[in-house]
Amino acid sequence: MTRDQNALNRCVFCLLLVPALFQAQTIAAQATETQMAARTCKQVSSCEEAVVLWCNGYRMADADNDGIPCENVCSTQQQVNEIRRSIGC
């Protein structure tokens, strides 16, 4: 096989692989969003779950806007900030 043929084979492989990977990531992201959207503060069992829920768009998690989501499981702003830093939110 020539160098050009090897390059062409790699290119064809990438063209086939990249869309499949993108589709798998999209499906996983949609599933996660759906799971998170179906949850409420009453349904979370840890502050980390609450922060993830909040960071993924569930704004009612912090209804009083004090920076602490789901106060049934999160008790301090420091706890919330530590979790936010660790998950990149």
C-alpha positions in Angstrom: 0.0 0.0 0.0 1.3 3.4 -0.9 1.5 6.4 1.5 -1.4 8.0 -0.3 -3.5 4.9 0.0 -2.8 4.7 3.8 -3.8 8.4 4.2 -6.9 7.8 2.2 -7.8 4.8 4.3 -7.3 6.8 7.5 -9.4 9.6 6.1 -12.3 7.2 5.2 -12.1 5.6 8.6 -12.3 9.0 10.3 -15.3 10.0 8.1 -17.1 6.9 9.3 -16.0 7.0 12.9 -16.5 10.7 13.8 -20.2 10.9 13.0 -20.9 7.7 15.0 -19.0 9.1 18.0 -20.8 12.4 17.7 -24.2 10.6 17.6 -23.3 8.5 20.6 -22.3 11.6 22.6 -25.4 13.4 21.6 -27.6 10.5 22.7 -25.8 10.2 26.0 -26.2 14.0 26.6 -29.9 13.9 25.8 -30.4 11.0 28.1 -28.6 12.8 30.9 -30.6 16.0 30.4 -33.9 14.0 30.3 -32.9 12.2 33.6 -31.9 15.4 35.2 -35.0 17.3 34.1 -37.3 14.6 35.5 -35.7 15.1 39.0 -36.6 17.6 41.7 -35.0 18.6 45.0 -37.3 16.1 46.7 -35.8 13.3 44.6 -32.1 14.0 45.1 -30.2 12.2 47.9 -27.0 14.2 48.0 -25.8 17.7 47.7 -23.7 16.7 44.7 -26.8 15.5 42.9 -28.5 18.7 43.7 -25.6 20.8 42.4 -25.5 18.8 39.1 -29.2 19.3 38.8 -28.9 23.0 39.3 -25.9 23.3 37.0 -27.9 21.5 34.3 -30.6 24.1 34.3 -33.0 23.3 37.0 -33.2 26.8 38.4 -36.0 26.0 40.9 -33.3 24.1 42.8 -32.3 27.5 44.2 -35.7 29.2 44.4 -34.7 31.8 47.0 -31.5 32.7 45.1 -29.2 32.3 48.0 -26.7 30.2 46.0 -27.6 27.0 47.8 -29.6 24.5 45.7 -31.9 21.9 47.3 -31.5 23.0 50.9 -32.9 19.7 52.0 -29.5 18.1 51.1 -27.1 21.1 50.8 -26.5 23.2 53.9 -23.7 25.7 53.1 -22.5 27.9 50.3 -19.0 26.5 50.9 -20.2 22.9 50.3 -21.9 24.0 47.1 -18.9 25.9 45.8 -16.6 23.0 46.5 -18.8 20.7 44.5 -19.2 23.2 41.7 -15.4 23.5 41.4 -15.0 19.7 41.4 -17.5 19.2 38.6 -16.6 22.3 36.6 -19.9 24.2 37.0 
